[in-house]
Amino acid sequence: MKHTELDQTEKRKNEHIDICLTEEVEGKELKTGLERYRFKHNPLPEIDYKEVDLSTTFLHKKVKTPFLISSMTGGTERAWQINKRLAKAAEAHGWTLGVGSMRAAIQESRSVYSFDVRKHAPSIPVLANIGAVQLNYGFTIDECKKAIHLIEADALILHLNPLQEVFQPEGDTNFKDLLAKIQQVAEAIEVPLGIKEVGMGIDAKSAQRLVNAGAHFIDVAGAGGTSWVQVESHRSHQTMRRQAAEAFDGWGNPTSECLIDVRKQLPDVPLVASGGLKNGVDAAKSIALGADMAGFGRALLENAVDDSEQALSDQLARIEFELQTAMFGIGASSISTLKYTRALRQK
């Protein structure tokens, strides 16, 4: 990657952070669907609150919580500070950690340090991340293996973001014949392969095709949270694209619908719920709808930018407290019990 291209990438990454912090980038017409569900309260749970256990298994590892810090950023000094705080907090609380797109680190060594989270997170699962579309722009299996090696990752995520790429001024929009290349990656790497969207959701049919191609787990990353169409529209200098973004304000598959549909289609595949989750009750609803893990992204960003690591730690502790309390409120003492609860009702 030429230095001018790298500088442009760094500029884009910093703009993404600023826009996510300062602009309204959630779709106004579309919610996650989780708001349409409530738990039936159990006034006699018959369990000890202190014994409510949040631990579970992910990627064949025992983890303290069913929480994932979703892939967000990397590639700049500012992003490194964010990733470092996220890694420290994730390690302390037992959350799984995903990093942002590693394209810059793979193409230019000067960006590698911004993804070097393993030294701050030695025991938790760490997920490498590449845009799947890069497989049509020169990336090969070797680049995928390099991403895994650079951060000693426990898994590789290939993210799908077709609409973001269309609205991104410098976007890569050739998604032709990607499934066959995804299968080649799945067969060649030595760690599990995960597939995620970036906020428009993965439907059951697509999830089935991806699992048939070798995907080990699916992160639905549904609509109702951050819209990357809206993020990119704030970066665009083209009036037409900014206006067109308004037409896609309600676009996407809501998180709750993705969970229900994918779990029905794929009853045994590890499933991550992300896309608009704000608190531990959202996480509890997601797990009750079929998820194994609950992912949080932009909801954590403001505290991750803050120089005070305590604020981020407090936020993670609050989300854990909310999940534990929700489980207590329905009499579920374990994550497996929560997954099969009948206490979740549509409003």
FENRA-V53257 format. One record per residue. PSI is psi in whole degrees, 0 to 359 (NA if undefined). Layout:
PSI
PSI
This chain:
128
155
325
320
319
318
320
321
315
320
317
318
317
324
320
315
311
316
317
333
331
342
160
104
13
139
135
334
350
130
173
338
345
334
347
2
151
157
140
116
140
107
349
73
338
29
161
124
321
342
3
120
119
355
154
190
135
133
39
18
142
127
151
331
161
36
142
132
110
155
128
305
178
166
354
166
318
318
324
318
321
311
323
316
319
318
315
317
318
317
316
327
352
34
148
149
126
145
164
180
128
14
313
319
326
326
340
118
337
347
352
319
331
351
4
68
342
325
340
353
68
337
341
160
134
135
121
165
129
145
126
326
338
342
343
5
39
345
140
184
326
319
323
317
325
319
317
315
321
326
16
51
150
345
163
130
131
119
146
125
53
315
326
316
324
317
344
128
324
30
154
115
9
94
17
134
34
329
318
323
324
319
320
320
313
322
337
331
159
4
163
149
128
151
135
155
185
17
12
351
149
125
168
318
315
319
318
316
321
320
321
331
356
2
134
325
159
131
109
329
62
172
153
349
227
130
116
346
315
320
310
331
329
337
339
142
6
117
320
313
322
320
321
328
329
328
341
16
326
21
142
169
114
147
313
318
320
314
312
312
316
319
323
320
325
79
341
2
132
133
129
134
119
166
85
7
135
335
180
335
320
319
317
316
318
317
321
336
355
354
152
330
154
126
138
132
264
336
336
349
316
316
335
334
329
140
339
111
339
321
319
317
319
322
316
320
322
317
319
316
318
318
314
319
320
318
318
322
346
3
29
116
354
163
322
323
319
320
329
18
151
13
351
126
150
141
NA
